[in-house]
Amino acid sequence: MHFTRITVDPAQMGGVPYLRGLRIPVATVVGMLADGMTVDEVVNELPDLDSEDVWESLRFAAEAVRERQLPLIIPA
């Protein structure tokens, strides 16, 4: 998958993925969605972003999780 709006540069922001050089971390956007905000609410809160930035952040996060093995706790 190719991401055109996500920047990952070890020399900037400690290598944390962020949007279009704006220094808005992908994790911030995904966290806002996880807290129940709509795409429009995120864009209103972070007016430098547009809806495609928000959707690409979500796709990036999904791909990041897919690429890693996460420790799961199996309930007894």
C-alpha positions in Angstrom: 0.0 0.0 0.0 1.3 3.5 -0.9 0.7 6.5 1.3 1.1 9.9 -0.3 0.1 12.0 2.8 2.1 10.3 5.5 5.7 11.3 6.3 8.0 9.1 8.2 11.5 10.6 8.7 13.8 9.4 11.6 15.3 12.9 11.6 11.9 14.6 12.3 9.5 14.0 15.2 11.6 11.1 16.4 10.4 9.0 13.4 6.7 9.2 14.4 4.5 9.1 11.3 2.9 12.4 10.6 0.8 14.1 8.0 2.2 16.0 5.0 5.0 17.7 6.8 2.5 19.4 9.1 3.8 17.8 12.3 0.4 16.4 13.1 1.0 12.8 14.2 -1.1 10.0 12.6 -1.7 8.7 16.1 -3.3 12.0 17.1 -5.8 11.8 14.3 -6.5 8.1 14.9 -7.0 8.8 18.6 -9.5 11.5 17.9 -11.5 9.1 15.7 -11.2 6.4 18.4 -12.6 8.9 20.9 -15.7 9.2 18.8 -15.1 12.3 16.7 -16.3 12.3 13.1 -14.1 13.1 10.2 -15.7 16.5 9.9 -15.0 17.2 13.6 -11.4 16.2 13.2 -11.0 18.5 10.2 -12.7 21.3 12.1 -10.4 20.8 15.1 -7.2 20.5 12.9 -8.0 22.9 10.0 -4.7 22.3 8.2 -6.0 18.8 7.4 -8.7 17.7 5.0 -10.8 14.6 5.0 -8.4 12.6 2.8 -5.7 13.2 5.4 -7.9 11.7 8.0 -8.9 8.7 5.9 -5.2 8.0 5.0 -4.3 8.2 8.6 -6.8 5.5 9.4 -5.6 3.3 6.5 -2.0 3.8 7.6 -2.9 2.7 11.2 -4.7 -0.4 9.9 -1.7 -1.3 7.8 0.7 -0.7 10.7 -1.3 -3.1 12.9 -1.5 -5.7 10.1 2.2 -5.7 9.7 3.0 -6.4 13.4 2.4 -9.3 15.7 0.6 -8.0 18.7 0.6 -9.8 22.0 -2.9 -11.0 22.8 -4.1 -12.1 26.2 -6.4 -15.1 25.9 -9.1 -15.0 28.5 -9.2 -18.0 30.8 
